[in-house]
Amino acid sequence: MTYTTQMDAARKGIITKQMEIVAEKERMDVDQLRELVAQGKVAIPANKNHVSLDPQGVGEGLRTKINVNLGISKDCCNIDVELEKVQAALDMNVEAIMDLSSYGKTKEFRQRLVNMSPAMIGTVPVYDAVGFYDKELQDITAEEFLQVVEKHAQDGVDFATIHAGINRETASVFKRNKRLNHIVSRGGSLLYAWMELNDKENPFFEHFDELLDICQKYDLTLSLGDACRPGSINDATDASQIKELMVLGELTKRAWEKNVQIIIEGPGHMDLKEIQANMLIEKKLCHGAPFYVLGPVVTDVAPGYDHITSAIGGAIAASHGADFLCYVTPAEHLRLPNMEDMKEGIVATKIAAHAADIAKGIKGAKEWDYEMSKARQNLNWERMFELAIDPDKPRRYRKESMPEHEDSCTMCGKMCSMRNMNKIMEGKDLNLLREDD
């Protein structure tokens, strides 16, 4: 029996190779996974042309996945430098990389990225349109926007962010409900500008069925972008954000009718106390589709530390239902991240994802922490390093400040509680002042 997409296969009772791989990774019965894919509660982004892909599932009951944003810009357009960051991100076992390139040889970078990456690859095709056609934004046609999406799909991209929810109806709500930070989504702002300049409907909303045909052809997962995500905690959970979310819920149903997999993108900047409610609203309005969040960033006053503000929000969001976290680096709002920024962002987001997985009861999450606690009690330093989310930093810290006694560290020395409790529990003498025998 033939099928067009992972969702089509799942609805026909077919277990694909990708489903088998994901089920094994997630310690989940493959039939249970197939049913979740059929319902749209899990997406397996797996473009037919991404031959190097090691598939991952995103959604209900699965480990929280993380995404890393990379790509070239007009001010930083060295492809080789960016590909070094790609390799480092892959070495850190990220599940997804989004190519946000907006200048120059975007095709070359995208194709090299797809060819080298076992991780899922995402893009925002509207970023590419201006450079692709060498036209001003206003002069790009609806057909040309769709052609860029198809080009990305042909190149093997697994999921594409499309801001189809910022239609004229949503735009009218935005105009009536003034914001402190307007529209902060880059792709969303470009489409809003195009609509205003041409006095036309959003081409991706108007031609959504044609967009779905492209997705079905390549099994391109649609990541429905949140053009109206809040760019400050002042604008969170406002009329524009909720209106767009309602439109995305309607588009989700239309996509599922054509067996196109959907991921919903969410906020943004948000007060801590609003995060849980936002996760509930999204899942409700978008019928349980996987939810992909940027942060949420929980305070606006920490430039240079937004990997921390984001990780705080991400842990809370994922513990209440978010399935996919987009990393934020210390360079957010300031510049293109360098290698070190990227690594810090990845680690912070991994911490948030894992903390949420413990809270959600994901299989294997708590066991990882159990093994670390056991290694600590045994003062087994090498085992601790092996289990660490980032093994390099703890190894370096240990090496930089070696203690007099191997069974301690330079913080506590012979007053180490682990060391001393081990001795007492074993009925041994305790020697805090005397030299060891």
N, C-alpha and C positions, 0 to 999 in steps of 0.2 A: 504494500500500500504506500502510495506517495504522500508527501506532505510539503507545505510551503514554509511554515515557521515552526518553532518549538511549540507554540501554543496550538497550532493546527494539529501537530503530531499528538500532543497530549490529549486533545479532545477526541481524536480518533483512536485513542487507546494505545498509541505507539510509544514505546520507550526508546528514546534516542540515545546515541552514544554520549551526548552531552549530559543528558539526565543521569545516566549511569555514573559518570565521573563526579557530578555534583552530589549525588546521593551518597556516594562513598565518602567524599570529603566531609559531608555534613552529618554522617552517621545516621542517615534517615532512610527509611524504607523507600525504595524507588517508586513504588506505586503511590505512596503518599505524596512524594514530590511531584509526580506526574499530575496528580489531581490538583495540587496547588498551582501548577503552571497552567492547567486547563482553566482554572478559575480566575487567573490573572493575579493571584496573590503572590506569586513568585515569577520573576523574569530570569531567563537565562540568555543574556545578550551574546549572540554567537553568529556573526555575519558569515554567510556561506563562503566568502572570499578571504576570511582571516584564517589561513591554514595553520599558523603557528599558535593559535589560541589554546590556552588551558582553561576550559570554561569554568565560570563561577555562577552561582545562583544568588539572586538578590530578593529578599522578601521574607514573608512570615515563617518563623521557626528556624531561620538560618542564621549563621554567624553574621554579625554586622560587618559589612565590607567598607573599605575606604578607597577614596579616589584621590589622585595627585594631579594637579593642574600644571602643565608645562607648555612650552611653545615659544616661538620667536615673535618679536615685536619690532617696530621700526627702530626703536632706540637700542634694542639688544637682539641682533639678527644673526648671531653666529650659530649655525645649525649644529656644528660639531660639539660646541660647548653644551648645547641643550641636549644633545643625544648622550653626552656623558652623564648628565643628570638623569636621563631616562634609564640608563643602565644601572646607576646607583639605586634608583627607586625600585627597579626590578630585583636587584640584589637584596633589597629590604622586604621583598615579598608583598608588595602592594597588589591589590586585586584589580585596580583600574587606573588608567592614565588618560586624562583628557588633554587633547591637543588644542590649545586656545590660540594658536598662531593667527596673527592678524596682519602680517606684512611679508612681502617677499616671496621666497620659494616655498610656499606653504605645501604645495603638492609633494615636493621632494621630501620635506620633513615628515609629512604624514605617511607617505609610502614607506620610508625607511623605518618609521616608528611601528607601523603595522607589521612589517616583515620581521622585526627583531623581537616583538613583544608577545609573550604568552599571556600577558594581562589583557583584560578588556580595554578597548580603545574607544574613547568618545570624542566628539567634536561639536562645535557650534558653527554650522555651515554659513550662517549669516555673517560671521566675522570675515569669512573668506571671500564673500561676494564682491566687495569693492575692488580688492586686488585682482581677483580672478578675471573680472571683466574690464578692469582699468576704467571704471565709470564712477561718477559721483553717485551717491546713494539714491538720490531722487530719480535717476535715470534708469535704474535697474528694474526690469519688468518682473511680474509675478512668475512668468514662465522661466526666467533666468534664475530666480531664487530656487525654484524646484530643480533646475538642472544642476545647480551646485550641490544640493542634497544628494542627487543621484550619483554625482561624481564621487562624493565622499563614500557613499555606499559601495560603489564599484571598487574603490580602493581598499575595502575591507573593514571599515569602521563598524564597531559593534553597536554603539548607541549614539544618537545625535540629539542634542538639545535644540528643540524647536519651540519658540515662544508664540504658540498659536492662540494662547488664552488672552492676549492683549488685543482683543478685537475692538471694534468701534463702540460697542456697548460698554466694555470694560473701561475704555478710554474716557467715555463720558462720565463714568463714576469717578475716575481719577481726577478729572477736571473740576467736578463739583465738590470734591473732598480734598482740600489742599494739604500738602505734605511739607514737612521740613526739608526732606531730601529727595523729593520728586521721584523719578524712576532711576534706580541705581544699577539695575541689571544692564550690562553693556549691550547684549543682544536685544533685550526688551526696549532699551532706549533707541536703538537703531530702527527697529520696526515701528515704534511710535512716531519717530521723526519721519519715516517714509510715509506713513499713513497721513500725517499732517501736511507734508509737503505735496502729496499727490491727491489729497482729499479722497482716499480710497480705503477699502477694507484691507485688513492684514492679509497678505497673499497666502500665508500658511493656513489661516482660518478659512478664507474663501475657497481655497483649493485643497481642503483637507483630505478629501477622498483621493485626489491624485497623489498627494503625499503618502497616503496609506498604501497605494498601489506600489510605490517605490519601496516602501518598507517591507511589504509582503514579498516582493521579488528577491530581495537580498537577505531577508530576515534581519532587517535593521530595527533594533528596539528604539522606540520613541521615548526620549526623556523630555516630558512636557515641561518647558521652562517657566519659571516664575518671574515674569517681567516685573511684577509689582511686589516683589519681596521687599521687606523693609530694610532700608539702609541705615537706620538708626533705631534705637529702642523707642524713640518718640513715635515712630510710624508703624510699630508692630500691631498686627491684628486689627488693621483698619479696614474701611469699606473696600478700598481698591484691592487689597490682598485677598479678602474673602470673596469678592466678586469674581476675580480671576480664578480662584480655586473652584468655584462653582462651574465656570466654563470648562476648566480642565476635567472635572468629573464627567461632564457631558461628552467631551471629546474622548475620554477613556472608553466609554461605552461604544462609541462609534468605531474606535480602533479595534476593540475586542470583537466586534461583529465581523471584522475582516481578519481576525486571528493575528493582529499585530500586537506585540508585547509593549507594555507601557510601564514607565517609571515616572513618578510625579516629583517635581523639584519643589523645595520649600525654603523657608526663611533661614538665614537672613540675620538681622539684629533683633534681639528680643529680650525683654525682662524675664528673669528666671521664672517668675510665678506664672507666666503665660505659656511656657513651653509645653507642659503636659496637655493643656486644653487644645493647643494647636495641633498636636499629634492626633488627638482624638477627632478633631474637626476634619483634618485631611483624610484620615482613613475612612471616615463616614461619608464625606462628600465625594471621594474618589473610589469608593466601593472596594476598599481593601488593597488597592494597587500598592506596589512597593514605593516607599517614600525616601527621597534623597535630599538631605539637608546640608546647607552651608553653615556650619556652626551648629546652632545659632550662637552668634557673638553676644555675650550677655552684658557687656558694658562698652561704651564708645570711647572711653578715656585712656585706653592702654595701647596706643600705637607702639609698635616694636615688640609687643607681647601678645598679639592677637591669636597666636597659636594656643595660648593659655585660656584667653577669654572664650575662644571657640571650643576648646576641648571640654571646658566646664559645661557649656550648653549642649555639645554633642553627646556627652555621656547621659545627660538628663533626657534629651530627645530620643536617643536610641533605647534607653531603658523603658520609654513609654511608647515605642512602636516604630521609630525611624529605623530604616533598614540599611541605609547607605550614607556614609559621612564623607563630605568633600573636605579635604584637609585645608587648613589655613596656616600660613607661615608667619614668622615674626615680621616679614616684610609686607604683609597685607596692608593695603592703603598707601604704601610708601614707594615701592619699586618692584621690579621683577626679582623674584627670589633667586639667590645664588645657591650653590650646592649645600652649604651649611644650613641656610634657611629651610631648604627643602627637607633635609634630614630631620631637623627639629620639628617641622610641621608634621611629617610622617609619624614620628614617635609619639607626639602629643595626641594625634588622632587615633593611633593604634591603642593608646592607653584608654581613651574615651570609649572606643568600640568594645574593647575587652571588658572594661568595667560594666558597660551596659549588658554585655552577654552574660556576665555573672548574674546580674539582676534579672535577666529574662530567663535564666535557667537553661541556656544553650548547652547542649551536650559537650563535655570536655572543657568548658570554660573554668569551672571551679576546680577541676582536677589539676589544671595547670598551676593554679595558686597553691594547691595542696602540696604539690611536688616542690615548689619554691620554699614553702614554709618548712618542709622536711629537710631540705638542703641547708636552710639557715640554722635549724636546730642542730644539725650534724656538723655545722661549721665547714661545710663542703663548698669551698669557694668556687672551684671549677664548675661544679654542678649548677651553682647559682648563676654563673656567667652564661652557661649553656641555655638556661631557662629564661634569661632576661629578654624582654622585648628588644632591647638594644644591647647586645653583649659587649660592644666596643667600649662604651663609656664606663661601665663598672670595672672592666679590666684595667682601663687607663687609671681610674681613680685609685684602685688598689695598688697598682704599680708605683704611682706617684707618691704614696705615703704608706710604706710598708711598716708594720708594727714589729716590736721586739719579739713578740710571741705569735707564732703562726695561727694559733687558735683564738685570735682576737683581731681587732682593728685599732687604728690610732685614735679613734673617738673614745673608746672605753678602756682599751688595754686589758689588764687582768681583772678589771671590774665588769667585764662583759657578762651580761646576764645569761646568755646562751652557754658560754663556757662554764660559768660557775654552777648553773643549775644542772648541767650534764654531770659534773663531778659529784655534786651533792646527791642527785638521784641515783648515781652509781655507787654511793657509799664511800666516796673518796674524800681525802683531805682537801681543804681549800687553802691555797697559799697566795695571798694577795701581796704580802711584803717580802716573803722569802723567795729566793731563787728556786726555779724548778729543779727537781732532783735529776 
